Amino acid sequence: MSGGLEWWQTAIVVVLLICILVGTLPVINTGLQFLSLPMHAFRNHYGRAAPYHPNVAVIIPAWNEGMVIGPAIERLLQLEYPVEKLRIFVVDDASTDDTPDIVRAKAAAYPGRVAHLRREVGGEGKAHTLNHGLDIALADAWTEAVLIMDADVIFARDSLRKLTRHLADEKVGAVTAYIAEGSRDRNYLTRFIGVEYVIGQLSSRRTQNVLGAIACLAGGAQLHSRANLEAIGGRIPTGTLAEDTMTTFEGQLKGRRAVFEPHAVVLAEEPRTIDALWKQRLRWARGNVQLTSIYRHLWFRPSPDHKLGSFSFGLAWFTILLMPAFMVLAAAALLTLLIFHADIADFVFRFMWIAAACIYLFSMLYSVQLDKRIGRHSWREAIMFPGLGALILMAIALFPWALEGIVREMGGTVTDQTRFVWAVIFYLWGPISMLGVWLARSVEKLPGGRFFAGLLLYVCGYGSLLCAITVDSYIKEWRHADASWIKTEKIGRVDS
Amino acid sequence: MNEMPTPEAEADEIVQDARSERRLLWQALVSLVIVAAVVVVREMFLR
């Protein structure tokens, strides 16, 4: 139905256009994030940073980390940091491998610098393990700051002092580093993760520095002042799957600033299969769903004490949390518009995808420059980040005559019916790509399935994978599914 | 003893890191120019 519209049809079209606009908020937010990134050149914390070396207690939660804990401790002992100001506490969460032996050997080799804390009954989760270490570290007046890290991460030699320099400003309660994907034998998935971390940390967290509110201190490398930890009760919050994000929020709600330090680099080993990544991210996504409810009185309520209630922070939080819902809303609205007014639907589709193409191109060109190491070895994944399907849609939107031209060149005919079928597939591409990555996870376990899983991911896009995991997190939370802490397997692929 | 830079060197490093953040401006500009070039090429194709 095209041409002149009745008033009620016009009203429906307007409502649908609003739905499409709301549905494209994640794209708009990405654009705003990258456009405000240059402001970090002026709005950063370096003006208040100063050389500062507090006594740091490093707490490493460890459960069966025998393959990685030794190099991690050795690297910590080699940090450019005063020897007498660094103590390492490995909290062994009832490990059943050789973790206790390795840590005890290190403790014997470096008395007073490395301590082995054993929990005989483990499996309660990371927060409980950390609290075991915090109880001991904070009981000693020597501790002026606490570094919480993962057992598999490798700190660059200058990274700790690059973090501590921000604590010279008493208003800062916590600082986090740039966790970069650092496996020596990368595969397609770790290269995608590398690009994701550039977008999610080097871009997004810099923007959060500019806004004055950090969403999450990386669990693998977060430095807290003693005052910050004591202000939140001296313990990491339990009862959520996102203990690092909740700690970040609590510190800022108590009035202390959190800072992201992009020049403090920490290398981490990341999942190599879609299934392993799915389990890790499902934990994060479910944690974020839980926190959205816990902090329901915080969102979009500006406060003079913190920036977590600001509109921009809320927009960034909810566009990530509700990205799949936005994607489905835009697709459904576009499809309904196709029935009501095909010409408007076609115009909106092109406008949407041209805007998406510009934002994608800008953000990826920017990203590969932010971390040149990732840019060098993951540029293909940066190009393919939205997926081949989305890239084709961008090309169709940019060069609308091309598709029909190609079909005619190949001897095909294009009728109105063909165009309608194409439009339905194009408009529904977002939900289709989410189903595609769901399929990728299923086929990955089959013989030879890893190749097809990878192929599906390149076609559907890494963003669709994250969206599908978020959908799974809604379902798991709605069903109150088992929330036991599942550890991501790490076997020491990062060079120390 | 782990080798540590002097306080002066560390202070210089902070200034250097702050200065290196200004690269964000140039990187944004380069990215923007390339996007603009693609849009211009597209417009030329459309004509």
Interface residues (C-beta under 8 A of the other chain):
Chain A: F34 L35 L37 P38 H40 A41 N44 Y46 G47 A49 A50 P51 L77 Q78 L79 E80 Y81 P82 V83 D158 R161 K162 R165 R206 H263 C358 L361 F362 S363 L365 Y366 Q369 L370 L398 F399
Chain B: M1 N2 E3 M4 P5 P7 E10 A11 E13 I14 V15 D17 A18 S20 E21 R22 R23 L24 L25 Q27 A28 V30 S31 L32 I34 V35 V38 V39 R42 F45
